[in-house]
Structures are given as structure tokens and as C-alpha cells.
Amino acid sequence: MAKRTPRRPIRLADLDMSARLGKKAYARELAELQLALKAIQQTYLFRGHKAVVVFEGWDAAGKGGTIRRMSAALDPRSFKVWPIGAPRDYYLDRHYLLRFMERLPPAGAISAFDRSWYGRVLVERVEGLTPKARWRSAYGEINDFERMLREDGTRLVKLFFHITPEEQLARFEERLRNPMKRWKLTYEDFRNREKWDDYTRAIDDMLARTSTDDAPWHLIAANDKRHARIAALRHIVEVLSRGVELGPVPLDHAVIDAADRVLDLESNLIASLRGRTD
């Protein structure tokens, strides 16, 4: 079984929601973090590492905006975003973890899940879509699943974006007033607000039961979009680069020999390239 964290369980109510980030600092830090993500992706591709990043949070909390900033830095050939909705057709009569297992990244790749297997203990619990006995057993199943990911060499980052009810309402209005953002609003967004307390209890239980030593949750105070994006990307970079030697991918000798023959390059550059692969 995955180990529980020894520290006191984190709760939404304990999160400081006052953090803000100015435009200049945001632009500077975003550029630095996106460059770091590029280096991480190259290293993962070359060394065969793999990672999963889970994005959970309230409706309109900023998950999508953060994923877009992450996607902008990465080559889509080894980075995949999986938007997760309710299971349909083939998956309705199968184990709820199956569709996630089928979307896990191969060696050298990174996958981001925009919502995830945690729907079992969140929306399915609150909306009564799964019997109580089954969603209660899901905590242990999820911990075991994430332990298996780690044992298989997959790095796991779990983020929860938290906003206040007042901020969520303001963002709903912003989306409604903007013709280019109206598509993001659904009837369920408004209906779910009526069960805010029920969802809060479900989230706190999720945090307490599935934040383990090997797969801890990281809460993002997301009332300020710029702060949330930087806090999330910074944590992703920190976890994915931990213990990993980042740097330019060394060139194959055959590539260097071909470049030396075909390109008009200075001799010291060729020498330095050969030095990196010797």
C-alpha cells in the first residue's frame, strides 16, 4: 500500500488565498519556467523518463489556462493533454481506471490529465452516480494505482486549483459577457455551485485519503490567475526535474561527422561537440 504522509492532512480552508503576482514578474517567471519545461522534455525524451500531471479543481479555477501555458512550451510529439469527461459507451461497463491506464505515457513522454480518476471520489460521490461502498473503496484503489505508476518509473504530479465561491461567480460572469469564452459555461457549472459544501467535504476527504508520501497533493491558491499559473508550473518543474540531470542532449558521432563534412563550421565548435560525446 502507498504510504500516508505523516503531516496533518491539508484542507481547503487552510489555504491562504491572498497571493497575487504582478504582470512583469509573471511574464519573467513564465518565460523561465517554459524554458525549464523544454529542457525537461528533451531530457525525458532522451533518457526515457515519463511523467503524469493531474489537474483537478473547481470549475473556472484556471486549470485550462495553466495547461495552455504548459502546452505552449512543449513539443506535442511527446506531450499529450487528455481532457476527461464522463465515461461513455465502451467504458461504462468496465473498471473506471481502465480508460486512464490506456492513456498513460510511454517512455520519453509526458501526459497531462485535465480532470482524472479522482472523479470517482468527487463528482460520482456528490452526484450519487456511484454507490457509497464503491466510492469509499476507490481511495485505496487509487493509492495502489498511483503506487504502481511510481514503481513503473512514472513521475506523478497532482495539482488542485482552489478558488472562492465569489471568485468563481465573477469568472462565470466574465465568460458569459465574452463571446469567445461562452462555450466554456455549462448548466452543470451553475448547478454544481448549489452543492459547494458537499464538494468541499468530498475534496477534503480526497486530500486526506490520497495525499501519500509518493504521490502528495499540491494545492494552488487560484483566485489570482497569474499567481496560480506560476505556482503550478513551478511545482511541475520542481518535481519533474528532481534528481534529473538537465542539459542539452548529446549528439550522435555520426551527426557530428556529417555536420563537419557538409556545414562550414568553425573547428572549435566541432571539437566541443565531439568532447560532449566522448
N, C-alpha and C positions, 0 to 999 in steps of 0.2 A: 504493500500500500504506500501511496505517496505520503511523505511526512508533513504534518501540520506545522505552521510557523509558530514559534514559541511566543512571539509578541502578542499583545492584545489585539483582537480582531479589529480591522478597520471598519468604520461605519461612515455612511454619507454625511451624517450630522457632524462628524469630527473634522470635515474638510474645510479649510479656510478658503472662502470664495472671493476674497477681496483682491486677489492678484491681478495686475494689469501690466501691459507691455506697450511701450510707445512704438510708433511707426518705424523710426530709424533703427532702433535696437532690434525690432522684429525683422526688418529687411536684412540686417547684417547677420543675425543669428540663423535666419533661414538659409541664406547662401552658404554659410559654413556647414550647416547640418546636411544640406543637399549634397555638398561636395563629399562629406564623410560617407553618406549613403552610397554614392558612386564607388568610392574606394571599397566599401564593404561588399557591394555586389560583385565587383571584379574579383576580390579575394575569395568570396564564396564560390564563384563560378570556377575559378582556377583550382581551388583546393577541395571542392566537392562538399562544402558545408551546405546546410539547408536550414530554413527558419520559417516559422509561422507567427504572424502578428494578428492578434484578435482585437477587433474594435467593437466594444459594446458601449451602450449609453442611452440616455433619453432621446426621444425624437427631437430633432433640430439642435442637438448638442454639439455638432461640429465634427462628427466622425468623417463624413464625406469630404469636407474641406481639408482635413488633415490627410486623408488618403490621396486626394488630388495633389497635394504638395509633395507627398512621398513619391507618387507615380511620376511626377514631372522630372524627378532626378534619376529614375531607373530605366534601364533597357527592358522593354516589355517581353523580350525573348526569354528572360529568366526571372521575371516578376509578374505575378498574376494576382488580380483582385477578384474575390468571389463575393458578390452581393447575395446575401442569404435571406430568403423569404420563407413562407410556409411551405412545407413539403407537399409535393403534388404527385399524382399518378403512381409511377413505379415505386416511389419511396414511402407511400402511405402505409403499406403493409410490411415494411421492412424496418430493421432496427434504426433508431433515429440517428445513430452515429455513422451509419454506412455512407451517406452522401458526403460527409466530411472526410471520411477515410479516403474516398475516391478522389478528393481534391487536394490531398496532401502533396507538398512539393517533392520533386525528385532531387537527387544530389545536385548541388550547384544552384539551386533556385530558392526564391523567397515567395511565400504566399501571404496575402492579407485577406482576412475574413471580415467583411462588413456585416456584422452580427454573426452568430456562430451556434455551436452546440449548446450554448447557455440558454437558448430559447426554451429548452426543456424545463428549466427551473425558474424561468421568468414568465414569458407570455403564456406558455402552456399551463403553468401553475395558476397564474392570476385569472386567466380567462376560462379555467376549468376544462381545458382541452385534453388533459391527461389525468387519470385517476391519482389521488393523493399518494397512494403506495408507490406508484411508478415514478412520480417526480421526486419523491423523497429518496428512492433508491438511486436516482440519477447522480446525486452528489458523489457517491463512491465510484460509480461507473466513470464519471468524468475525471475524477482524480486518477483512476487507473489508466484511462485513455491517455491523459497528459503525461503520466509517468512512462508509458510505452513510447510516446513521442520522444521524450528526452533520452530514453535508453537506446532508441534507434538513431540518435545523433541529431535530432531536430531541436534547434533553439526555439523557445516559446516566449512570446511577449503578450501579456494580457492587459489591455487598457480599458478603463471605464470612464466615460465622459459624463461629468455631473454638472447640471445647471439647475437653477432655482425655478420653481413654477412661474414666477413673474417673468424671468428671462425667456423661458420657453414661449409664453404667451406673446411677448414682444416679437419674437422671431417668427411665430405663426403670422402675425400681422404683417411683418416685413415681407414674408413670402407671398401673402395674398395681394399686397399692393404692387409687387414686382411681377410683370407678366412673364419674365424669363424664369421665375422661381416658383410660380404657382403649381407647376407639375409635382413639386415635392410634397404638397399638402394632400392628406387623405382624410377621409372621415374617421378612420381609426386614430389619427393623431389627436383629434378633439375628444373622441370617446375615451381614450386611454387616460386623459387628464382627470377624468372623474374617478379613476382608481389610483391616483397618485400615491396615497398612503399604502395601498395594497402592494403596489410595485416597489415602494421603498422598503417594505418589510421583506419582500422577496429578494431584492438586491442585497440588503444587509445579510440575509441568510446565505446567499450565494457567496458573498465575500468571506463570511466566517467559515463556511464549509469547504471552499475550494481554493483558498489562498494558501498554498503549500510552500515548503522550502524550495522545491524545484520549480514551482510554477506560481509565483506570487502575483496578486493583482496590483496594479498601479492606478491609483485614482487621479483623474485630471480635473482640476477646477476649471470649468469651461465657460463661465459667464463672460469672460473676455476671450474672443476668438483668437486673437494673436497670441496671447499667453498660452492658450490651450494647445495650439498647433506646435509651438516651440517646445512646450513641456513634453508633449507626446513624442515628437521627433527626437528630442534629446534623450529620452528614455530608451527609445528604439535603438538609437545609435550606441548608447552605453551598453545595452545588453548584447546586441549583435556583434560588437567589437571586443567584448570582454575575452581576454586570453587569446585573441586572434592577431597575428602579425599582418598589419595592413601595409600596403605599398604597391608600387607598380608591378604588374605581372611580368615575370622574366620572359624574354623572347627565346624562341627555339633557335638553336645554332643554324639550322637551315635557312630560317628567315633572315638572320643577320648576314649570312653568306650571300644570299640573293640580293639583299639591300646593298651590300658592299660592291657587288658586280654591276648593278643596274642604276643605282642612285649616285649622284655626285655629292657624297657626304664627306665631311672632314674626318681625318683619320682618328682624331682623339674621340669623336663620338662613337665610331665603330669599336674602338678599343674599350671604351667604357661599357658599351653594350655587351661585348664579349666578357668583360670582367664580371658582369652581373649573372652570367650563366655558367661560369667556370666553377 
